[in-house]
Amino acid sequence: MEHPDWVMKHKAKGTEIRKLGKYYYLYKIRSEYDKEKKRAKKITEKFLGKITEEGLIKPKHERIIESQKNISVKEFGASRFITKESEDIIQNLKEVFPDTWKEIFTFGFSHHLH
C-alpha cells in the first residue's frame, strides 16, 4: 500500500511507517540475523511518533521532557527560609508519609499563599 507524500517525507533509513486505522505512525527499526531461521528478522526498537499532515508528533513523554528543558530556578532564598523554619513539620511528614511528604508540604505551603 502506498502512503501519501506527507507521510512518506518522514520515512528515513532505519524507520518504518505503519498505518493503524486512519492514522500513520513512525517506528525506528533494525534487522538482526536469526540463526535458527537463517534469515534476517525485523526488530522494532522505538516508537518515534504519530505522523500528521502538519508533521511528526513525538511521543508524549518526549514532549514533556523537552518542555522541561527550559525550566530555571529564579527564586531560592524564600524557599530556603521556609524550609529551615519548617524543619519540625517536615520531619513529622517524613515519618508519617515517607514517599509523599514533599508533595504534601509543597501543596500545604502553596495553598496557604492563596
MARKEDO-7818 format. One line per field, with one value per residue (C-alpha): residue number from 1; residue in three letters; x, y, z. Coordinates in Angstrom, 1 decimal. Layout:
MARKEDO-7818
resi	(NUM_...)
resn	(ala_...)
xx	(X_...)
yy	(Y_...)
zz	(Z_...)
end
This chain:
MARKEDO-7818
resi	(1_2_3_4_5_6_7_8_9_10_11_12_13_14_15_16_17_18_19_20_21_22_23_24_25_26_27_28_29_30_31_32_33_34_35_36_37_38_39_40_41_42_43_44_45_46_47_48_49_50_51_52_53_54_55_56_57_58_59_60_61_62_63_64_65_66_67_68_69_70_71_72_73_74_75_76_77_78_79_80_81_82_83_84_85_86_87_88_89_90_91_92_93_94_95_96_97_98_99_100_101_102_103_104_105_106_107_108_109_110_111_112_113_114)
resn	(met_glu_his_pro_asp_trp_val_met_lys_his_lys_ala_lys_gly_thr_glu_ile_arg_lys_leu_gly_lys_tyr_tyr_tyr_leu_tyr_lys_ile_arg_ser_glu_tyr_asp_lys_glu_lys_lys_arg_ala_lys_lys_ile_thr_glu_lys_phe_leu_gly_lys_ile_thr_glu_glu_gly_leu_ile_lys_pro_lys_his_glu_arg_ile_ile_glu_ser_gln_lys_asn_ile_ser_val_lys_glu_phe_gly_ala_ser_arg_phe_ile_thr_lys_glu_ser_glu_asp_ile_ile_gln_asn_leu_lys_glu_val_phe_pro_asp_thr_trp_lys_glu_ile_phe_thr_phe_gly_phe_ser_his_his_leu_his)
xx	(0.0_1.4_1.2_0.6_3.5_3.0_3.5_6.4_8.5_9.1_10.4_14.2_16.7_16.0_12.4_9.1_5.7_2.6_-1.0_-3.4_-6.9_-6.8_-3.6_0.1_2.9_6.7_8.9_12.7_13.6_16.7_17.3_19.0_20.1_18.1_20.5_17.6_15.5_18.7_17.4_17.2_14.3_12.9_13.3_11.1_13.2_11.2_8.0_9.0_5.6_2.4_2.5_0.0_-0.3_1.2_4.2_5.5_4.1_6.7_5.5_4.0_6.8_9.4_7.3_7.1_10.9_11.6_9.2_11.0_14.5_14.0_12.9_15.1_15.0_14.6_14.0_15.9_16.0_12.4_12.0_15.2_13.9_10.5_12.2_14.5_11.7_9.5_12.0_9.9_6.8_8.9_10.3_6.8_5.6_8.6_7.8_4.1_4.3_7.8_7.0_4.9_6.0_7.4_4.2_2.1_4.4_4.5_0.7_0.2_2.6_1.3_-2.3_-1.5_-0.3_-3.7)
yy	(0.0_3.4_6.1_9.8_12.1_14.0_10.7_9.4_12.5_11.2_7.9_7.5_4.7_2.6_3.6_2.1_3.6_1.8_2.7_1.7_2.7_6.1_7.2_6.8_6.1_6.1_3.5_3.0_-0.5_-2.6_-6.1_-8.9_-12.2_-15.2_-18.2_-20.7_-19.3_-18.5_-15.1_-11.6_-10.6_-7.1_-5.7_-2.7_-0.6_2.5_4.4_7.8_9.4_10.0_11.4_14.1_16.4_19.1_17.0_14.4_14.5_13.0_10.6_12.4_11.5_13.0_16.2_16.5_16.1_18.7_21.2_20.9_21.6_25.4_25.5_27.5_28.4_32.1_32.1_30.4_32.5_32.5_28.7_28.1_30.2_28.5_25.0_25.9_27.3_24.3_21.5_20.1_19.9_18.3_15.7_14.8_14.5_12.3_9.9_9.6_10.0_8.8_8.6_11.7_14.2_16.7_16.9_17.3_20.0_21.8_21.7_22.9_25.7_26.8_26.5_28.8_31.5_31.7)
zz	(0.0_-1.0_1.6_0.9_0.2_3.5_5.3_3.1_3.8_7.3_6.0_6.5_6.6_9.7_10.1_9.2_8.7_10.0_9.3_12.1_11.4_9.7_11.4_10.5_13.0_12.6_14.3_14.5_13.3_12.6_11.3_13.1_11.7_13.1_13.3_13.6_10.7_8.7_7.7_8.9_11.2_11.8_15.3_16.3_18.6_19.4_18.7_17.1_16.9_15.1_11.5_10.7_7.7_10.0_10.8_13.2_16.8_19.1_21.9_24.9_27.3_24.9_24.5_28.3_28.7_26.0_27.6_30.9_29.5_29.7_33.3_35.5_39.2_39.7_43.5_46.3_49.4_50.4_49.8_51.8_54.7_54.8_54.6_57.5_59.6_58.9_59.7_62.5_60.3_57.5_59.9_61.0_57.4_56.6_59.4_58.5_54.7_53.7_50.0_49.5_52.2_49.6_47.7_50.9_52.2_48.9_48.5_52.0_51.6_48.2_49.4_52.3_49.9_48.1)
end
